[in-house]
Each structure stands twice: as C-alpha cells, then as structure tokens.
Amino acid sequence: MAKVSKEELREAISKLPRVKLVYLPTPLEDCPRFSEALGGANVLVKRDDCTGLAFGVNKSRKHEFIFGEAKAQGADCMIHGAASQSNYSRQLTAACAKMGMKAYLTPRRDERSKEVGIQGNLLLDTIMGADITLVNTEGGKSQGDVQKEIAEKLREEGHKPYVVGRHDAVLGAVAYAECGLEIYEQLKALGLKADYVCMASGSGTQAGVALAGKALGAGWQVCGFRPSRGGDNAAVSTNIAKLANEAAELLNLDVVVEPEDVPNIDEYAGEAYGIVSREGCEAVELLGRTEGIILDPIYVGKAMSGVINHIRKGKIKNDQTAVFLHTGGTPALFAYNKEIVDEMGYSVKIVGE
Ligand SMILES: Cc1ncc(COP(=O)(O)O)c(C=O)c1O
C-alpha cells in the first residue's frame, strides 16, 4: 500500500539544494531478445548509463545533490579518492568541469593503475582536467591523509574545498529514490508491474530504490548484488536499510525500510573486487549480442550474471518482470581489455599481412 503519492515524493525531493547536471528521466528499455535468450522472465533495463554526463553512471544523479550542497556551502573545488578506475571520480570530475570547479583526486596506486596506467576512467579524469595524485597506501600515507594535506593547502591559498564523505551515500539514496519514482512511472505507462528491481549496489543506490518502492507501494523486491567479496550479507542489508531511513528522514517521509526489504549478496562478485569473473564477462557478452547494450565487467556485468542465474534457476520466474538498473561504469571496460579477451578467448581475423 502506498504511504506517499508520486507527487508528494517528488515534492519532498525538490526541497533539497540541487544543480542540473544530467538528462532525466533515463530510458527504461525493453529487452525482448535478451529475455528470449534466457528463456523466460521479461527483463527491462533502466539506462542510468545514459545520464549524458561523461559516459554516465549511478553517481551522476547524486552529484546533482552533492554539488547543490557544495555550492550552498560556498565550495569552489572538490576532493575525492577511491580506486584508480573509480566511476565516482570520473563523474565528480565531469561535474566539476560543468560547474567551473577544480577536482582534486587521490586514487589508490592499485594494481590496475600499475597494469594499464592512464586508461579507462583515469584517462577520462585526466582529459577533464582533474589534479590527480596516485597514493601508494603501503607507503605510510592513507588517501585520507593526502586529502587532508591537499585541503589544508587549498584553504591556505584561499579556496573552499568540499571533501566527499559518508553523507554522500545518503544523498545517493535520495537520488535513487527519484530513480525509483521514474521506474514506477515508466512501468505504469507501459502497463507493467515489476516483481524485481535488480542492481549492482552495496549502499545508496539500492537504499533509494527500496525507499521509493516502499513509499509508493510499488510491490517490487529490490535485489542488490555487491561487487566485492566478503562481508556479512545481513550486516550489509542493515546498513542499506539505515541509509534508506536516513534518506527518508532527510526527505521528511514517514516510511521505514527494514533490512529484509534490501537483500544484498556477494555471490556473483567473483574472486574479488576489481577482478573480472567468467560469469560477468558472459553477461556482458550476452546483453551486448542480444540488445547492443554494454555493461562494465566490475560492477554491472557481475550483477547481471546474478540476474541471469536467478532466471535460469527459476528464482525469477518465467511469468515475472524484472527491471535491471544499469548503473553505468562502462569506461572501466577498456582498462580490463586484456583480461576480458583472455577470459573469453576473443580474436579477430587479419588479412593482408
Ligand atoms: C557502475 C557502478 N555500479 C554500482 C555501484 C554501486 O553503488 P553503491 O554501492 O554506491 O550503491 C558503483 C559504485 O561505485 C558503480 O561504480
């Protein structure tokens, strides 16, 4: 049963500070050839890889709120650091370019950066003008230490940096409550009801879609496939529910998301975060060959391998409808070209040599 109307949810979201960065709503695409290849279940893909900002990703949406907050605080530059192939950093840099701000990135000097150098997301960060310091975390300094040093220096120079922190995940949940609202409206227009909404997520994205689903009485089950191995599934669900409820509080909504509303598993993460899996590569290939939609091998390809498995095993039934939320991340594909080609045994013919 709906606790909140579409209009009330939209109105609640519209009260937060926000800037315009992306094209919304993103399309909800029917995938008949993919569904047929799986022999059952109607699968639609919500194309959040198509937000229009530097190849898109789920971070595009939340950056509208993060930059809204940063601007309201008078910030003139942004500081962030994660993996060297971070989709987040790419989107932050793209948003900075659009807002006329400088991005300071402190990515990990991880294996990927040693293997491929300035490629994939790191190439895009560089093109878009980020100031990048790769941090070898075994060298005594953490990314946080380096960010503090950069922030101090910037403040001494008269700048006002915004350092991305945990609050960011709550704004991500708010942004994905809006995405959930879009899915709800798009399904309605198609005369459909989803049984499942599935995605790669271990935090805000799943929290937001679950919050919207519960608020609107959408009746879908939200399934999260996290990209890293390990961690306790129940503890992850508890944290996601907490984020959803913090977002509900920020939006002043009387809706409670319980841990059982947000199941999240690591079963399809492969060996570890950042290492391609056979099943993930097969999922990338299948959607590419049936629908011309490209997934990344680290987040979304692995999550889609979970959905494929759920359909093949009958956990998602033939007469059911599943929306797969494509959270983007496509540029990372190019930083894993060698692993993908080796795993899948891809080759091309050469003539004339
Ligand atoms: C492509 C992609 N999908 C999904 C996620 C997971 O998002 P979250 O756990 O923040 O909800 C990320 C996070 O970086 C991502 O880059």
Ligand as a Chemical Component Dictionary entry (heavy atoms), coordinates in Angstrom:
data_LIG
# 
_chem_comp.id                   LIG 
_chem_comp.type                 NON-POLYMER 
_chem_comp.pdbx_formal_charge   0 
_chem_comp.three_letter_code    LIG 
# 
loop_
_chem_comp_atom.comp_id 
_chem_comp_atom.atom_id 
_chem_comp_atom.alt_atom_id 
_chem_comp_atom.type_symbol 
_chem_comp_atom.charge 
_chem_comp_atom.model_Cartn_x 
_chem_comp_atom.model_Cartn_y 
_chem_comp_atom.model_Cartn_z 
_chem_comp_atom.pdbx_ordinal 
LIG C1 C1 C 0 28.985 1.234 -12.056 1  
LIG C2 C2 C 0 28.616 1.163 -10.603 2  
LIG N1 N1 N 0 27.510 0.485 -10.250 3  
LIG C3 C3 C 0 27.158 0.350 -8.954  4  
LIG C4 C4 C 0 27.906 0.918 -7.940  5  
LIG C5 C5 C 0 27.464 0.703 -6.520  6  
LIG O1 O1 O 0 26.881 1.812 -5.993  7  
LIG P1 P1 P 0 26.516 1.965 -4.452  8  
LIG O2 O2 O 0 27.076 0.812 -3.695  9  
LIG O3 O3 O 0 27.132 3.254 -4.065  10 
LIG O4 O4 O 0 25.063 1.989 -4.368  11 
LIG C6 C6 C 0 29.047 1.663 -8.259  12 
LIG C7 C7 C 0 29.862 2.272 -7.198  13 
LIG O5 O5 O 0 30.913 2.803 -7.384  14 
LIG C8 C8 C 0 29.419 1.788 -9.628  15 
LIG O6 O6 O 0 30.523 2.462 -9.985  16 
# 
loop_
_chem_comp_bond.comp_id 
_chem_comp_bond.atom_id_1 
_chem_comp_bond.atom_id_2 
_chem_comp_bond.value_order 
_chem_comp_bond.pdbx_ordinal 
LIG C1 C2 SING 1  
LIG C2 N1 SING 2  
LIG C2 C8 DOUB 3  
LIG N1 C3 DOUB 4  
LIG C3 C4 SING 5  
LIG C4 C5 SING 6  
LIG C4 C6 DOUB 7  
LIG C5 O1 SING 8  
LIG O1 P1 SING 9  
LIG P1 O2 DOUB 10 
LIG P1 O3 SING 11 
LIG P1 O4 SING 12 
LIG C6 C7 SING 13 
LIG C6 C8 SING 14 
LIG C7 O5 DOUB 15 
LIG C8 O6 SING 16 
# 
